[in-house]
């Protein structure tokens, strides 16, 4: 069963004031860490969608030897980046059986957690395996191939959550606790680095 992981990293980091994808994190950068996490999971393919500052960021991720594409219309919202990434993955032969969507700015997500999502899908718990937090359902989330067409049609700010809500009866959710905290501001960065430091061995 072929699983692909799609990392969304196209945003402009407007609230951070600089590309958060390149913020130091551990022994690498925020995006580098997300790539390492995805590659250390049982996913078979890892694809990164870039957008704002794509040329600068691309140079920094070259050492990871990871496939990437650029969403030139990144300003139109997250939905377009998902659509572009899914369309690219669907064009590959053989097609993946499922696509796991994750964000580059949730640095506390681990490869162990991604494997939990994948394992629950492989066990037939649902056609969508998603993450529950703050009374919402969202990413990281894994989608069976039956949803590829709908994912490839997403636009604007409509992200994966829209599909999860639409197909709630076919979804199974896992609680990731603090792992899914987003990093959007300098204050978030300081806070999440402190959490990481406490949890590091």
Residue pairs with C-beta under 8 A, 6 or more apart in sequence:
1 97
1 98
1 122
2 44
2 45
2 94
2 95
2 96
2 97
3 42
3 43
3 44
3 45
3 96
3 97
3 98
3 99
3 100
3 118
3 121
3 142
4 43
4 44
4 45
4 46
4 47
4 89
4 96
4 98
4 99
4 100
5 38
5 41
5 43
5 45
5 46
5 47
5 99
5 100
5 101
5 102
5 114
6 47
6 49
6 82
6 85
6 86
6 89
6 99
6 100
6 101
6 102
7 31
7 34
7 35
7 38
7 46
7 47
7 48
7 49
7 102
7 103
7 104
8 49
8 78
8 81
8 82
8 85
8 101
8 102
8 103
8 104
9 21
9 31
9 34
9 48
9 49
9 50
9 51
9 57
9 103
9 104
10 49
10 50
10 51
10 52
10 54
10 70
10 71
10 74
10 78
10 81
11 20
11 51
11 52
11 74
11 78
11 105
12 51
12 52
12 53
12 74
12 75
13 19
13 20
13 21
13 52
15 184
15 185
16 23
16 184
16 185
16 186
16 189
17 186
19 52
19 53
19 56
19 57
20 30
20 104
20 105
20 183
20 184
20 189
21 29
21 30
21 31
21 53
21 57
21 60
21 104
21 105
22 29
22 30
22 31
22 56
22 57
22 60
23 29
23 30
23 183
23 189
25 32
25 33
25 107
25 193
25 196
26 33
26 196
28 36
29 60
30 104
30 105
30 107
30 183
31 48
31 57
31 60
31 61
31 104
32 60
32 61
32 64
33 107
34 102
34 103
34 104
34 106
34 107
34 109
35 46
35 48
35 61
35 64
35 66
36 64
36 111
37 102
37 109
37 110
37 111
37 114
38 46
38 100
38 102
38 111
38 114
39 46
39 64
39 66
40 111
41 100
41 111
41 114
41 115
41 118
42 114
42 115
42 118
43 100
43 114
43 118
44 96
45 67
45 89
45 92
45 96
46 66
46 67
47 66
47 67
47 68
47 69
47 85
47 88
47 89
48 61
48 66
48 67
48 68
48 69
48 104
49 68
49 69
49 70
49 71
49 81
49 82
49 84
49 85
50 57
50 58
50 68
50 69
50 70
50 71
51 70
51 71
51 72
51 74
51 75
51 81
52 74
52 75
54 70
58 68
58 70
61 68
69 84
69 85
69 88
71 80
71 81
71 84
71 85
73 80
74 80
74 81
76 155
76 156
77 155
77 156
77 157
77 158
77 159
78 157
78 158
78 159
79 154
79 155
79 156
79 157
79 158
79 159
79 162
80 154
80 155
80 156
82 101
82 151
82 154
82 159
82 160
83 151
83 152
83 153
83 154
83 155
85 101
86 99
86 148
86 151
86 152
87 152
89 95
89 96
89 99
90 148
90 152
95 145
95 148
96 145
97 144
97 145
98 118
98 121
98 142
98 143
98 144
98 145
99 142
99 143
99 145
99 148
99 151
100 114
100 117
100 118
100 140
100 141
100 142
100 143
101 139
101 140
101 141
101 142
101 143
101 160
102 109
102 114
102 139
102 140
103 139
103 140
103 182
105 182
105 183
105 184
106 139
106 140
106 179
106 180
106 181
106 182
106 183
107 183
107 192
107 196
108 178
108 179
108 180
108 181
108 192
108 195
108 196
109 140
109 176
109 179
109 180
110 179
113 140
113 174
113 176
113 179
114 140
116 174
117 129
117 131
117 140
117 141
117 142
117 174
118 129
118 142
120 126
120 129
120 172
120 174
121 129
121 142
121 144
125 172
126 170
126 171
126 172
127 143
127 144
127 146
127 147
127 167
127 170
127 171
128 141
128 142
128 143
128 144
128 147
128 163
128 164
128 167
128 170
128 171
128 172
129 141
129 142
129 171
129 172
129 173
129 174
130 137
130 138
130 139
130 140
130 141
130 142
130 160
130 164
130 171
130 172
130 173
130 174
131 137
131 138
131 139
131 140
131 141
131 173
131 174
131 175
131 176
131 180
132 173
132 174
132 175
132 176
133 175
133 176
133 177
133 180
136 161
137 161
137 164
137 165
137 168
137 171
137 173
138 159
138 160
138 161
138 164
138 180
139 159
139 160
139 161
139 180
140 176
140 180
141 160
141 164
143 151
143 160
143 163
147 163
147 167
150 163
151 160
151 163
154 160
154 162
154 163
164 171
178 195
181 188
181 191
181 192
181 195
182 188
183 189
183 192
